[in-house]
Amino acid sequence: KTNYNHIHYTANKFLDGFFMNLNGKVSFKLKSEKAGEELLTIRYSAGYNDAIVLFSVNGVEQEIILKSTKSWTQWAIHTLPVTMKQGENIISLRMKLKTKHCFNLDYLSRKISK
């Protein structure tokens, strides 16, 4: 779900709903003109503690840790390289555990390698 109860996010709202929610998941469809490595950037807030997140690209899952921002009004950036296939790619984020140590998502962006 979207929300606007914290400050310093970049658009009209941010995505939340991961608090104590093992079923909370967000997915994005990204098209790539060619297969190859790209950098994905996640702008997030993790106000309680580090958030252990399961991040997947086309069903290949890896655990990432979004470091605590110490407050829900502070935001941070986590960048990671991913391998994209030509055509449609599905990017997903979900909590590994049912916990209050979760995150809010401001945006996901990409940098395509040439």
KENU-333930 format. One line per field, with one value per residue (C-alpha): x, y, z; residue number from 1. Coordinates in steps of 0.05 Angstrom, whole numbers, always signed. Last residue first. Example, Ala and Ser with C-alpha at 12.3 -4.5 7.8 and 13.67 -1.06 7.14 Angstrom:
X = c(+273;+246)
Y = c(-21;-90)
Z = c(+143;+156)
pos = c(2;1)
This chain:
X = c(+531;+510;+438;+428;+364;+316;+273;+235;+212;+205;+189;+228;+221;+249;+178;+181;+151;+215;+247;+210;+194;+225;+212;+242;+210;+247;+215;+257;+331;+354;+378;+437;+437;+487;+467;+454;+423;+406;+381;+322;+310;+239;+226;+285;+349;+363;+376;+415;+376;+404;+400;+381;+381;+327;+329;+256;+266;+306;+294;+306;+291;+297;+329;+314;+365;+333;+272;+267;+286;+275;+286;+316;+333;+383;+391;+455;+452;+488;+470;+416;+392;+334;+314;+243;+228;+167;+164;+143;+126;+114;+81;+63;+109;+75;+97;+111;+119;+59;+96;+105;+119;+73;+71;+142;+213;+206;+231;+174;+133;+57;+50;+29;+22;+0)
Y = c(+4;-13;+6;+45;+28;+59;+34;+84;+107;+39;+31;-20;-74;-91;-98;-172;-229;-253;-253;-190;-182;-149;-168;-151;-184;-177;-168;-170;-187;-217;-176;-192;-150;-104;-74;-5;+11;+84;+114;+153;+187;+204;+133;+139;+101;+92;+18;-19;-54;-124;-166;-240;-268;-296;-318;-314;-266;-219;-229;-192;-225;-171;-170;-100;-68;-34;+7;+61;+25;+78;+63;+85;+22;+29;-24;-29;-66;-127;-157;-180;-131;-83;-91;-85;-77;-106;-88;-129;-112;-162;-163;-235;-238;-176;-153;-84;-93;-50;+11;+44;+119;+177;+242;+232;+240;+218;+268;+261;+206;+194;+193;+122;+72;+0)
Z = c(-446;-376;-359;-295;-258;-208;-151;-110;-41;-9;+65;+104;+156;+225;+253;+236;+196;+164;+95;+74;+1;-60;-132;-201;-262;-328;-396;-459;-462;-396;-338;-293;-230;-196;-129;-102;-33;-21;+44;+72;+138;+162;+186;+234;+249;+174;+187;+133;+78;+80;+17;+10;-60;-104;-177;-197;-256;-211;-138;-73;-6;+47;+115;+143;+189;+248;+268;+216;+152;+97;+24;-42;-81;-138;-192;-231;-297;-325;-391;-439;-490;-501;-428;-403;-330;-295;-221;-161;-89;-35;+34;+51;+112;+139;+208;+177;+101;+83;+57;-10;-15;-32;-73;-99;-70;+3;+55;+105;+138;+138;+62;+48;-7;+0)
pos = c(114;113;112;111;110;109;108;107;106;105;104;103;102;101;100;99;98;97;96;95;94;93;92;91;90;89;88;87;86;85;84;83;82;81;80;79;78;77;76;75;74;73;72;71;70;69;68;67;66;65;64;63;62;61;60;59;58;57;56;55;54;53;52;51;50;49;48;47;46;45;44;43;42;41;40;39;38;37;36;35;34;33;32;31;30;29;28;27;26;25;24;23;22;21;20;19;18;17;16;15;14;13;12;11;10;9;8;7;6;5;4;3;2;1)
